[in-house]
Amino acid sequence: MNVQEHLTSEQALWANQMTAKIIEKLLVVRERSAVKIPSGAIDGVHDNKLTEQGPLGRTKTFWTNGFWAGILWQLYSVTQDMRYAEIARYTEDILHDCLSEATGLATHDIGYLFLPSSVLDYKLTGSKHALNDASVAANLLAGRFNPVGNYIRAWNGKTLPGFAPGDSEMHTAGVAIIDCMLNLPLLYWASEITEDPRYRHIAMKHADMAIKNFIWEDGSVIHIVEFDPETSAYVSDFGGQGYQKGSSWARGQVWSLYGFTASYKHTQKQEYLETAKKIAAYFLSNIPDNGLIPEDFCQPAEPWVQDDIAACAASCGLIELAGLVHEKEGRTYLEAALNMLRAIDEKSADWSLGTDGITMRGSTAYHVRDRVHGWNKNYIYADYFFIEAVLKLKGQGVCIW
């Protein structure tokens, strides 16, 4: 289904209006944050991962540090304004230096760092410097693969404490995480650019493992699974950033929905498309009437914890999925995406030129609530996915997943 052909005139007008508002705001915000790598806005002002210190990884290798560059490159793709490229490459220069710090990039999140930055730069400009950095990053991600269990290891370190109630301690050598599904496109890209199938094989092995171990029959998704790294035996699963063990963390549904959609696009393996549709069916059946997505679909009515990040990223995945299926099914996905995006515009967005963020009600985890990481916050990756989704509606922007 061609998404643009199935927008009503009113929906197309809304997408045009959103694009104009995004460009108007970013023309101002980009200058205020030209020498920052923000993870979000606090009291309306972008923070800066280059200067913050703290126990939660607030450093130059923080996992969301590629998304500000991604916003800038997406705007560059639409406007051809070189100022966006100049500011985006400030982030890329920092990430380039990080490539020599192996422990600093020792997570599954390398794709989130380099897909919106170096890969997008290379796709738009052909930069050899960006190509080199993204290729090195892909090798680092591939090097995290455990062939015994066919999974990409999530984190380094000996152990991590559990996140949600009911979680136990995790031994990280055997830990895989659903978030990795949307990091796999870095490996697919590397396979395509080098004409070397090894990267694709690793990505597909991990995706096959995730189908067997992370996806419940009803289409809901587990956040974290621990295996025995020597035998591949299942050890435990964890609630992670969701409400509790066995619940349904909304952003986990999204990483898998968009991730399996991307895996299908890169491989044409039908099982990936069917898995994405299965997860999408669960997600759509749990969207509240107001279109605003909770942190966890199993969370109690009070307190209500909203997650704009999940809504924006889900919209991207659903729009992408709509383009891969027949018209009737595609319309269902497209309408759901539009409803979520419009709900955010009407109820969560800040279009003031005096503030740096757009989406105002994101959350990182159900049980984390502080001034920097917690509920009802602006997060840079929510803004990125909102922008990506709006541009997808217009047939603009560049797909990096």
C-alpha positions as CSV (number, residue, x, y, z in Angstrom):
1,M,0.0,0.0,0.0
2,N,1.3,3.5,-0.8
3,V,0.8,5.5,2.3
4,Q,0.7,8.9,0.7
5,E,-2.0,7.9,-1.7
6,H,-4.2,6.8,1.1
7,L,-4.1,10.0,3.2
8,T,-7.2,12.1,3.1
9,S,-6.8,15.7,2.0
10,E,-7.3,16.7,5.6
11,Q,-4.6,14.3,6.9
12,A,-2.2,15.4,4.2
13,L,-2.8,19.0,5.2
14,W,-2.2,18.2,8.9
15,A,1.2,16.5,7.9
16,N,2.1,19.6,6.0
17,Q,1.3,21.8,8.9
18,M,3.3,19.7,11.3
19,T,6.3,19.8,9.0
20,A,6.1,23.6,8.9
21,K,5.9,23.8,12.7
22,I,8.8,21.4,13.1
23,I,11.0,23.4,10.7
24,E,10.0,26.7,12.4
25,K,10.9,25.4,15.8
26,L,14.1,23.6,14.8
27,L,15.5,26.7,13.1
28,V,15.6,28.3,16.6
29,V,16.4,25.3,18.7
30,R,19.3,24.1,16.6
31,E,21.3,27.2,17.3
32,R,20.6,27.0,21.1
33,S,21.8,23.4,21.1
34,A,24.5,23.7,18.4
35,V,27.3,22.6,20.8
36,K,25.3,20.1,22.8
37,I,24.3,16.5,22.6
38,P,20.9,16.6,24.4
39,S,19.0,13.7,25.8
40,G,16.0,15.9,26.4
41,A,14.8,19.2,27.8
42,I,14.6,20.0,31.5
43,D,12.4,23.1,32.3
44,G,12.3,23.8,28.6
45,V,16.1,23.7,28.0
46,H,18.1,20.9,26.4
47,D,20.5,19.2,28.7
48,N,24.0,18.3,27.5
49,K,25.4,14.8,27.9
50,L,28.9,16.2,27.3
51,T,28.9,18.1,30.6
52,E,26.5,16.1,32.9
53,Q,27.8,13.5,35.4
54,G,25.8,10.9,37.2
55,P,25.2,7.2,37.9
56,L,22.8,6.6,35.0
57,G,25.3,6.9,32.1
58,R,25.0,10.7,31.5
59,T,28.1,10.8,29.4
60,K,29.2,11.2,25.8
61,T,28.4,7.5,25.1
62,F,24.9,7.7,26.5
63,W,22.6,5.5,24.4
64,T,20.4,8.3,23.1
65,N,23.2,10.4,21.9
66,G,22.7,9.7,18.2
67,F,19.1,11.1,18.1
68,W,19.8,14.8,18.1
69,A,22.0,14.3,15.0
70,G,19.2,12.2,13.6
71,I,16.7,15.1,14.0
72,L,19.2,17.5,12.3
73,W,19.9,15.1,9.4
74,Q,16.2,14.5,8.8
75,L,15.6,18.2,8.6
76,Y,18.6,18.6,6.3
77,S,17.0,15.9,4.0
78,V,13.9,18.1,3.7
79,T,15.5,21.6,3.6
80,Q,19.0,21.0,2.2
81,D,20.1,23.7,4.7
82,M,23.8,22.9,5.4
83,R,23.6,24.4,8.9
84,Y,21.7,21.2,10.0
85,A,24.6,19.1,8.6
86,E,27.2,21.3,10.4
87,I,25.6,20.9,13.8
88,A,24.9,17.1,13.3
89,R,28.6,16.6,12.6
90,Y,29.4,18.0,16.0
91,T,27.8,15.0,17.5
92,E,29.5,12.7,15.0
93,D,32.9,14.0,15.9
94,I,32.2,13.2,19.5
95,L,31.0,9.7,18.7
96,H,34.0,9.2,16.5
97,D,36.3,9.7,19.5
98,C,34.2,7.2,21.4
99,L,34.9,4.4,19.0
100,S,38.4,4.0,20.5
101,E,36.7,3.6,24.0
102,A,35.5,0.0,23.6
103,T,34.0,-0.2,27.1
104,G,32.1,3.0,26.6
105,L,30.3,1.5,23.6
106,A,29.9,-2.0,25.0
107,T,26.1,-2.3,24.7
108,H,23.5,-3.4,22.2
109,D,22.6,0.3,21.7
110,I,25.3,1.0,19.2
111,G,22.7,1.1,16.5
112,Y,20.8,3.9,18.2
113,L,24.1,5.9,18.4
114,F,25.3,5.4,14.8
115,L,22.2,4.8,12.6
116,P,20.7,8.3,13.2
117,S,24.2,10.0,13.0
118,S,26.8,8.4,10.8
119,V,24.6,6.1,8.7
120,L,22.2,8.9,8.0
121,D,25.1,11.3,7.1
122,Y,26.5,8.7,4.7
123,K,23.1,8.1,3.0
124,L,22.6,11.8,2.5
125,T,26.1,13.0,1.7
126,G,28.3,10.0,0.9
127,S,30.7,11.0,3.6
128,K,33.6,8.5,3.7
129,H,34.3,9.6,7.3
130,A,30.7,8.7,8.3
131,L,30.9,5.4,6.4
132,N,34.1,4.4,8.3
133,D,32.6,5.2,11.7
134,A,29.3,3.4,11.0
135,S,31.3,0.4,9.7
136,V,33.4,0.2,12.9
137,A,30.2,0.5,15.0
138,A,28.6,-2.4,13.1
139,N,31.7,-4.5,13.8
140,L,31.4,-3.7,17.5
141,L,27.7,-4.7,17.5
142,A,28.4,-7.9,15.6
143,G,31.2,-8.7,18.1
144,R,28.6,-8.8,20.9
145,F,26.9,-11.9,19.3
146,N,27.0,-15.1,21.4
147,P,26.7,-18.0,18.9
148,V,25.8,-20.5,21.6
149,G,22.5,-18.8,22.4
150,N,22.2,-16.8,19.1
151,Y,21.7,-13.5,20.9
152,I,23.5,-10.1,21.0
153,R,24.6,-9.4,24.6
154,A,22.9,-6.4,26.0
155,W,25.3,-5.0,28.5
156,N,28.8,-5.6,29.9
157,G,29.7,-5.9,33.6
158,K,29.2,-8.9,35.8
159,T,25.7,-8.3,37.1
160,L,22.9,-5.8,37.1
161,P,20.1,-5.4,39.6
162,G,16.5,-6.1,38.5
163,F,14.4,-3.1,37.5
164,A,10.8,-3.9,38.2
165,P,9.3,-5.6,41.3
166,G,9.9,-9.3,41.1
167,D,13.1,-9.0,39.1
168,S,16.2,-10.7,40.4
169,E,19.8,-9.9,39.7
170,M,20.9,-10.4,36.1
171,H,24.2,-11.9,35.1
172,T,24.9,-9.8,32.0
173,A,26.9,-12.3,30.0
174,G,23.6,-14.0,29.3
175,V,21.3,-11.1,29.1
176,A,19.5,-10.1,25.8
177,I,17.0,-7.3,25.6
178,I,14.0,-6.6,23.2
179,D,15.4,-3.1,22.5
180,C,18.1,-4.7,20.4
181,M,15.6,-5.5,17.6
182,L,15.8,-1.9,16.4
183,N,19.6,-1.9,16.6
184,L,19.7,-4.8,14.1
185,P,19.3,-2.5,11.1
186,L,22.9,-1.4,11.7
187,L,24.0,-4.9,10.8
188,Y,21.6,-5.1,7.8
189,W,23.1,-1.9,6.5
190,A,26.6,-3.1,7.0
191,S,25.8,-6.3,5.2
192,E,24.3,-4.4,2.2
193,I,27.1,-1.8,2.0
194,T,29.9,-4.4,2.2
195,E,28.1,-7.2,0.3
196,D,29.1,-9.4,3.3
197,P,26.2,-11.7,4.5
198,R,27.8,-12.3,7.9
199,Y,26.3,-9.2,9.4
200,R,22.8,-10.1,8.1
201,H,23.2,-13.7,9.4
202,I,24.0,-12.4,12.9
203,A,21.0,-10.0,12.8
204,M,18.6,-12.8,11.6
205,K,19.9,-15.3,14.3
206,H,19.1,-12.7,16.9
207,A,15.7,-12.0,15.4
208,D,14.9,-15.7,15.2
209,M,15.9,-16.1,18.9
210,A,13.7,-13.2,19.9
211,I,10.6,-14.8,18.2
212,K,11.1,-17.9,20.3
213,N,12.0,-16.3,23.6
214,F,10.5,-12.8,23.8
215,I,7.1,-12.9,22.1
216,W,4.1,-14.2,23.9
217,E,1.3,-16.0,22.0
218,D,-1.0,-12.9,22.4
219,G,1.6,-10.6,20.8
220,S,2.8,-9.0,24.0
221,V,6.6,-8.8,24.6
222,I,9.1,-9.6,27.3
223,H,11.6,-6.8,28.0
224,I,14.7,-8.8,29.3
225,V,15.7,-12.4,29.1
226,E,18.7,-14.1,30.7
227,F,20.3,-17.2,29.3
228,D,23.2,-19.3,30.4
229,P,25.9,-18.0,28.2
230,E,27.7,-21.3,28.1
231,T,24.7,-23.6,27.3
232,S,22.0,-21.2,26.0
233,A,19.6,-22.5,28.6
234,Y,16.8,-20.1,29.6
235,V,17.4,-18.7,33.1
236,S,14.7,-16.0,33.7
237,D,12.8,-13.1,32.3
238,F,12.5,-9.7,33.8
239,G,9.9,-6.9,33.9
240,G,12.7,-4.4,33.3
241,Q,11.4,-0.8,32.7
242,G,7.8,-2.0,32.8
243,Y,5.4,-2.2,35.7
244,Q,6.4,-5.7,36.9
245,K,7.6,-9.1,35.8
246,G,5.1,-10.5,33.3
247,S,3.5,-7.2,32.4
248,S,3.6,-5.4,29.0
249,W,6.1,-2.5,28.8
250,A,4.7,-0.4,25.9
251,R,8.0,0.6,24.5
252,G,9.2,-3.0,24.4
253,Q,6.2,-3.7,22.1
254,V,7.3,-0.8,19.9
255,W,11.0,-1.8,19.6
256,S,9.9,-5.3,18.5
257,L,7.1,-4.1,16.2
258,Y,9.3,-1.6,14.4
259,G,12.3,-4.0,14.6
260,F,10.6,-7.0,13.1
261,T,9.1,-4.7,10.4
262,A,12.7,-3.5,9.6
263,S,14.0,-7.1,9.6
264,Y,11.3,-8.1,7.1
265,K,12.2,-5.2,4.8
266,H,15.9,-6.2,4.8
267,T,15.4,-9.9,4.5
268,Q,11.9,-10.6,3.1
269,K,11.6,-13.4,5.6
270,Q,7.8,-13.9,6.0
271,E,8.0,-14.9,9.6
272,Y,9.3,-11.4,10.5
273,L,6.3,-9.8,8.8
274,E,3.9,-12.1,10.6
275,T,5.6,-11.4,13.9
276,A,5.4,-7.6,13.4
277,K,1.7,-7.9,12.5
278,K,1.1,-10.1,15.6
279,I,2.7,-7.5,17.9
280,A,0.9,-4.7,16.1
281,A,-2.5,-6.4,16.7
282,Y,-1.7,-6.6,20.4
283,F,-0.6,-3.0,20.5
284,L,-3.6,-1.7,18.6
285,S,-6.0,-3.6,20.8
286,N,-4.6,-1.9,23.9
287,I,-4.5,1.8,22.7
288,P,-6.7,3.9,25.0
289,D,-9.6,5.8,23.5
290,N,-7.7,9.1,23.9
291,G,-4.8,7.8,21.8
292,L,-2.2,8.4,24.5
293,I,0.0,5.5,25.3
294,P,0.8,4.3,28.8
295,E,4.2,3.3,30.1
296,D,3.0,-0.3,30.5
297,F,-0.3,-1.8,29.2
298,C,-0.7,-3.7,32.4
299,Q,-0.1,-0.7,34.8
300,P,-2.8,0.2,37.3
301,A,-5.2,3.1,36.5
302,E,-3.5,5.2,39.1
303,P,-0.9,6.6,38.8
304,W,-1.3,7.1,35.1
305,V,2.1,7.1,33.5
306,Q,2.2,8.2,29.9
307,D,4.9,7.5,27.3
308,D,5.1,9.7,24.3
309,I,8.3,7.9,23.2
310,A,6.3,4.7,22.7
311,A,3.5,6.5,20.8
312,C,5.9,8.3,18.4
313,A,8.1,5.2,17.7
314,A,5.0,3.0,17.3
315,S,3.6,5.5,14.8
316,C,6.8,5.2,12.7
317,G,6.6,1.4,12.8
318,L,3.0,1.3,11.9
319,I,3.4,3.7,9.0
320,E,6.3,1.5,7.7
321,L,4.2,-1.7,8.3
322,A,1.3,-0.1,6.4
323,G,3.4,0.1,3.3
324,L,4.1,-3.6,3.4
325,V,0.6,-5.0,3.6
326,H,-2.6,-4.9,1.6
327,E,-4.8,-1.8,1.6
328,K,-7.4,-2.8,4.2
329,E,-4.8,-3.9,6.8
330,G,-2.6,-0.9,5.9
331,R,-5.4,1.6,6.5
332,T,-5.8,0.2,10.0
333,Y,-2.2,0.7,10.8
334,L,-2.1,4.2,9.2
335,E,-5.2,5.4,11.1
336,A,-3.8,4.2,14.4
337,A,-0.5,6.0,13.8
338,L,-2.3,9.2,12.8
339,N,-4.5,9.1,15.9
340,M,-1.5,8.7,18.2
341,L,0.4,11.5,16.5
342,R,-2.5,13.9,16.5
343,A,-3.2,13.1,20.2
344,I,0.4,14.1,21.0
345,D,0.1,17.3,18.9
346,E,-3.1,18.3,20.7
347,K,-2.4,17.1,24.2
348,S,1.4,16.8,24.7
349,A,3.3,18.9,22.3
350,D,5.0,22.3,23.0
351,W,5.4,24.4,19.8
352,S,6.8,27.4,21.7
353,L,9.9,28.8,20.1
354,G,11.2,29.6,23.6
355,T,11.6,26.0,24.6
356,D,13.7,23.2,23.2
357,G,11.5,20.1,23.3
358,I,8.4,19.1,21.4
359,T,6.9,16.1,23.1
360,M,6.3,16.7,26.8
361,R,5.0,13.5,28.4
362,G,7.6,10.8,27.9
363,S,8.8,8.4,30.6
364,T,11.8,6.1,30.7
365,A,10.5,3.5,33.2
366,Y,7.5,2.9,35.4
367,H,9.5,2.8,38.6
368,V,11.9,5.7,37.9
369,R,10.7,9.2,38.7
370,D,13.3,12.0,39.2
371,R,14.0,15.4,37.7
372,V,16.1,14.0,34.8
373,H,14.8,10.5,34.2
374,G,11.2,9.8,34.9
375,W,7.6,10.7,34.1
376,N,6.2,13.5,32.0
377,K,9.5,14.6,30.5
378,N,10.8,15.6,27.1
379,Y,13.1,13.0,25.6
380,I,15.2,13.6,22.5
381,Y,14.3,10.3,20.9
382,A,10.5,10.9,21.3
383,D,11.1,14.1,19.3
384,Y,13.1,12.2,16.8
385,F,10.5,9.6,16.2
386,F,7.7,12.2,16.1
387,I,9.6,14.0,13.3
388,E,10.4,10.8,11.5
389,A,6.7,9.8,11.6
390,V,5.5,13.1,10.2
391,L,8.0,13.0,7.4
392,K,7.0,9.4,6.6
393,L,3.4,10.6,6.1
394,K,4.7,13.0,3.5
395,G,7.0,10.5,1.8
396,Q,10.0,12.5,3.0
397,G,12.9,12.0,5.3
398,V,15.3,9.0,5.1
399,C,14.6,5.6,6.6
400,I,17.5,4.3,8.7
401,W,15.9,1.3,10.2
